[in-house]
Amino acid sequence: VENHQQCVKCALLFLSLYSIMITSKLVIRDCTVSLTKERGNGMLYVVRHGQTDMNRDGLICGRTDVPLNDAGNAQAEAAAREFSSSGVPIAKIFSSPLLRARQTAAYFARETGAAVAIEHRLIEQDYGRFEATDHRAQEFLEAKRNFAADFGGGESIFRIVQRVYNLLDELREQSLAENILLVSHGAVLRVIHTYFYSLTTDEFPVFYFGNCQLKAYDYAGKAAALGKEASL
């Protein structure tokens, strides 16, 4: 009899836990759907600036404020024209304050008709003592794996994540129903990618944006994912 009573108690406990699980799933699903519907379906587009002489020569170019070279101007003009021909409407363009990004943004503004706003949180990483050195040097490649290190007087990866994630959270809240274009730099765009997709410690340092390479991210999908996490 005692064993029978224990079995009954176990069965009731299992049914209770199962009921809680089902209810939780329904709440999560409802929260996710409502958040997506209420906030819209805007997309976040990001593009790296065109080529500079430092890019061409394989030198690390962080805060050094250099212009696009002839190839970079051609890249930016072609990328902007191709993007415009896709018919995607852009409500706002945010650009890094560095010249190479502003020049690239100007091509996209001309083709899309969207105004450019300078956003200082999109500025390239400060590479400290590695600035203007060979980007293929083993010491630099190893330094990129140390996320809390400041590159010898520069800016750590954690600092970039802080400013970039804060910006993306703000844009997600303010402009989720609109298409936004960000014009920035390699290190910043690498961090933006991790806002939407996971990268391992090995994948992160080598994740790469080419000059004038453009990617699109679904802000609505990210909002749904955040809503789901909040429900948990």
N, C-alpha and C positions, 0 to 999 in steps of 0.2 A: 504493500500500500504506500509506504514511504517513497519507494522508487517511482511509483506511478505519479505521486504528487510532484516530485521533482521534475519529471518529464513534462508534466502539464505546465509547470512554472517556466521551464525553458522554452516551451512552445509559445507561451504568451509573451515572453520577453522578446523572442525572435519576431513575432508578429508586430509588436510595438515598435521595435527598431526599424522594421521594414516600412511601416507606415510613416515614420519620421523621414526616412530616406526618400520615399515617393513624394511626400509633401514638400521637402526641400527642393527636389528637382523641379517641381512645378513652379515654385516661387522663383527659382533662378531663371527658368525659361520665360516666365511672364515679365520679369524685370528686364531681361535682355531684349526681348521684342519691343517693349514699350520705349526703352531708351533709344533704340535704333529708329523707331518710327518718329519719335518726337524731335530728334535732333537732325534728321536729314541724312543725305548720302553724299556729302562732299568728299573730294579726294585731295590728298596732299601730294603735290608733285615737287620733286627736288632735282636740282641739276648742279653739277660741279662747273666751275668757271672754265673758260678756254685756256689753251696752253700759254705759258710764259717762257721766257728764255731759261729760267731756273728749272722749270719742268723739263724742258727739252734737254738740258744738260745733266739731268739726274740729280739735282741738288735739292735738299730739303728746304721748302719755302713755307715758313709759318707766317710770322708777322711782318716779314720784309714786304714792303708795299710796292710791288712791281706791276707794270701794265701787261696786257695781252701782247703777244708778238703777232706777226702777220698771220701765222697759222692759227693762232688762238682766236683772232678776230673772224677769220673765215669759218672756224668751227662754230663759234657762237652765232654768227649770222645764219649758217646753214641749219643749226639745231633749232633756232627760234622759228625759222621759216617752216621747217618740217613739223614742228609742234603746232604752229598756227594752222597749218593745212589739215590737221586732224579734227579741227572744229571744236576742240575742248575749250569752253569758256573759262577764263581765269578772272577771279574777282580781285585778287590782291597779289602783289609780288613783294616778297621781303628779301633783302639782300644784305650780305656781309658788308661792313664799311670799307673793306679793302678794295683798292682800285680794280684789280682783275675781276672781282665779283661784280662790282658796279657796272663795269663795261659790259660784262656778259648779260646782266639784268637789263641793260638799256636795249639790247637787241630784242629780248623777249617782250619788253614793254612796247616797243615800236610795232611788233607783229601782232600782239594780243590786245593792245589798247589799254592794258591795266597799268595803274600807277605803281611806282616803286617806292617802298619805304625802307629806310636803313634800319636794320636790326642788329645791334652790337653783339647779341648772344650768338650770332651766326659767324663771328670772326674765327679765323683759323687758329688752331692750337699754337701756343707759344712753345717752341721746341728748345728753348734755352740754349745750352752750349752746342746743340746739334744743328742749329740754324746754319744754312748755306753749306752743309757738309754732304757727303755722298749718302744718298738714301738707301744704298745697298750695303753699307758698312755693317758688319756683324754686331758691333757694339750698339748701334742704333736699333737694329732688329731685336736685340735682346731687351733694350730699354722699353720698347713698345709693349712688352709682355708684363711690365711692372706697373700696374694700373694706378698705384698710389704714389709712384715716384714722379718728381717734377722736372725731369730731363735736365737737371743741373741748373736750377734757377728759372725754369719755365713753368708749364702748366701740366698738371697730372691729368690722366684720363678721367679720374673721378671728378675733377673740377669741370671738365667739359660736359660730362654726363649731367652734373647738377644744373648748369645753365641751359643746356639744350633740352633736357627733359622738362624743366620748368616752362620754357618757351612752348614746347609742344602741348603741354597740358593747358596752357592759356589759349592757344589757337584752337584746341579741340573744344574748349568750352565756348569760345566766342564765335567761331566761324565754321562749325561742323557742317552746315548746309551749303557751304561755298567751296569752290575749288581754289586752292592756295598754291602758289609756287614759291619755293625757297631756293635762293641762289647762294651757294656756299662752297666749302672746301672739303678735301678728302677726309680729314680726321673728324670733322663735324658730321659729315654725311654717313660715316661709319657708325657713329653714335646714334644718329637718327634711325638707321636700319635696325639697331638693337631695341629701339622703342617698340617696334612692330614684330620683330622676329628674333629668336634666340641665336646667339653665336657662342661657341665654346671658346675657352681661353686660347686654344690654338687657332681657331678660325678668325677671331676678332682682329689680330694684328695684320693679317694678310688680306682682309676683306677690302676690296678696291673699287673706287669709282674712277673711270677714265675721264679725261678732259671733255666737258660738255656731255657726259653721259647723264641720262635722265631716267629717274625711276618714279613710279607711282605707288602710293600707299593708301589703303582704305581707312579713312578716319572713322567712319561709321562702324566698321568691323572692330577697330580698336576700342571704340566706346562700348560696344556690346561686350567685349571681353572684360573690360574694366568693370562693367555693371555686374557681370557674372561673379567676378572675384569679390566684389563688395557684398554680394548676397551670401557668400560662403562665410 
